[in-house]
Amino acid sequence: MKILALDSSGIVASVAVVEDDTLLAEYTVNYKKTHSQTLLPMLDEIVKMTELELESVDAIAVAAGPGSFTGLRIGSATAKGLGLALKKPLVAVPTVDALAYNLYDAQGLICPIMDARRKQVYTGIYRFEEHQLMTLKEQWAAPIEELLEELNQRGEMVTFLGDGVPVFRELIAEKLQVPYSFAPAHVNKQRAAAAAVAALGSIYYKEGRTETAMEHIPEYLRVSQAERERAEREKEQKPEGTKI
């Protein structure tokens, strides 16, 4: 079984190919270029270096969100285009689940945090039991202080990872009352490799959790800033007493 994986949901862009339990190639960039500039060239380079016949892949796994609205759209459009052209199914992998999977078999709670701006994070709460990733709370958008309060109530050691760590490191140190640590740099961001999107994509594919390219849509978890601002403007323009 061969899985092509794409992740452009956050500040990191990544492409990988996994065949059975072997990572054939991974290309990850954490730099200031936009994903529209990097994702397809990265895919093209992997195809050349591994002499990959794209028609030979069984499915295309894509980080389905949450994350950057623009990044998710780029990844989704790329995956949908490939799926349609190659007539291959897509496997939508929740971004926060894939982040948690980076810490395979870690002890205690695993808490990915992605910076969602306005002092909010995209997050979830996980643990490994008998080598299986268990979801204690599915990914959701929450104020960082609400998340820290919930972790305090759970009373267990927790490991944080994700691009929200440098943003909220000081607040975590101030507010968290349970033992905690931060994942090291090589596993603390989104990756499309065997430890994340491709690995979970392989598992989900075997479980039949696939969709067609036409069916796939990103999971944003909340409306974009542009949509919020438009709703606020429309609300302000409503005549007084008008029902909304």
N, C-alpha and C positions, 0 to 999 in steps of 0.2 A: 504494500500500500504506500502510495506517495502523496504527500500533502504539500501544497504550496501555501505559504502563510504570509499575510500582509498586516502591518500595523502602522497606522499613521494617526492614531487617536490622541497622541500627546506631543510633547516636544521632540520625542525620538521617532525617527522613521526606521522601519526595519522590514526586511524581506528574508524569508528562509525557505528551504526545501528539506523535508524530512521523509526518509523512506524507511518504513517499519520503525525500528528503534534507532536508526542512524541519522544524525544530522549531516546532510550532504553539504549544505552551504548556508551561511548567514551573512547578511550585510546590514549593519546598523550604523546610523549616522545621528549624532546628537550635536547639531551645529545650527547656525542661524539662517540657513537656506529654508525656503518653504518646501513643504512636502510635494507640491506640484512640480518642483524642480528636481527633486531627488528620487521619488518612488519608482518611476518607470526606468530611469537610467540604472538604478540599483537592480531592478528585476532583470534588465537586459544584460548587465554584467554577470549576474549569477547564471543566467541561461548560457552565456558564452563560456564561462569558466568551468561549468559542470557538463557542458554539451547536453543540456537538458532539452528534451523534446516536450514542449508544453502539453502536447496531446497525451503524454504518458501519465500526467498527474490524475489522481482519482478524485480530488476535490480541492477547492480553494477555501482556506480558512482565513477569516478576516476579523480583526478586532472591531466589534460591532458597537462599541460605546459603553459607557459615556466617554466624554473627552472633548477635545477641541471641536467645535462645530465644523469649522473649515476642514480640519484634518480628517474627521469622520467622513465628510462628504467626498473627499479625495480618495480615501481608502475604499469606501463603498462603491464609488463610480468605477474605480480600477478593477475591483473584484467582480462587479456586475458585468463590466465589459469583457473581462476574461472568461467569465462563466458563460456568457452568451456566445462568444466566439468559439470557445472550445467545447460547448455543450456539456459543461461539468457542473455538478452541484456545488453550492456554497455551504460553508459551516460558519455560522455566526457565533463568535466566542466573546462573551462579556469581557470588556477590558479589565475590570477590577478582578474578575476571577483569574484571568491570565497573569496579572501582576502577582496575586497571591501564590500562584503555582510556581513562580520563580523560587520560592522558599520551600522547596520540596522536603517534606518530612521534618520541618522545623518544629521545635517544641513550643507549647503555649499557643496563644492567639496570634493570628496574622492579620494585620490591619493595613491594607493599601490605602493611601490617601493621594488623590489627585487634586490639584488646586483648581477650584471652580470659581474663584474670585469672590468678592464681597464676603470674605471670611467664611466661605463654604468649601466643602470638599465633596468629591465623589468618592465613596468608600464602601466597604463591606467588612464583615467579620468572619474569619475562617479559622479552621484548625485541620491538622492532618490526623487521621485515625486509621491505623493499619494500612498506611501508605496511600490512603484515599483522601482527596481534598473534600472536606465537609464544609458546607455553607451554613454558618450559624445565623447570619443575617445577610440577605441578598443586597446587592449593590443599590445604593440610594444616594441622593444628594442631601447633605445635612450641614448645618452650622458646625464648625470645628468644635466649639465648646459643648454642643449637644453630644457629639461623638465621644469626647473625652469623659463627659459625665457618665455615659453608658458604659464605657470601658472601666471606669472606677467602680461602678455597680457590679460589674462581672467579677472583679477582684482577682484577675489572673494576669500573669506575665504576658506582655504583648510586644510584638515586633512590627515596626512601621517601615513602610517602603513607599516609593512613588515620588512624583515631582512636587508633592505638597510638603515633603519633609523639610527642605530648606526654608520654606515659607513659614511653617508653623513650629519649627523645632523649639524655639524659645517658649512659646505658649504651652507646648506639650510638657516641657520641663517644669513650667510653673503650675500647671493645673493637674497633671496626672499623678495619682497617688499609688499606683501599682508599679511593680518593676517593669521596665521597658528597655528596648534597644532599637537601633536603626540598622537596617540591612546595609551591607557594604556596597560600594559603587557598582560592582560588576553585576549585581542582581536587583538594583533598586529602581530601575526604570522599565518601561515597556520594551519587550523584545519579541521578535517573531520566531525565536528558536525553540529547540526541543523542550526547554523548561517553561514555555509559556504558550503562545497562541497555537503553534504547530502541534505541540504535545496534546493540549486539550482538544484541538481540532481533530486529531487522530482518534482520541477517545470518543468524542461526540459522533464522529463519522461511523465508527463501529456500532454505536448505539442507535444509529439511524436518525440522528438529530441534524438533518440537512434541510436545505431549502433551495428553490430555484433562484437563478439570478434575478428574475422578475419579482420574486416575492421578497427579496432582501431589502430591508430598510434599517438605517442606523437607529440605535437606542440612545436618545439624547438625555433622558431623565428630567430635563426641564427645558423651558423655552429659551431661545437665544436672547442675547442682550438687545439686539435690534427689534425682536418681537416684543420684548418687555417695554422698550421705549415707545414703540408704536402704540401699544395698548394704553400706556400712560398718556400719550398725546391725545388719543381718541377719547379717553375718559375726561380729560380736561376740556375738550371741545364740546362735550355733551351739554345741552341746555340744562339748567338747574331743574330738578324734578323729573327729568327723563329717566325711565327705567333702563338699567344696563343689564 
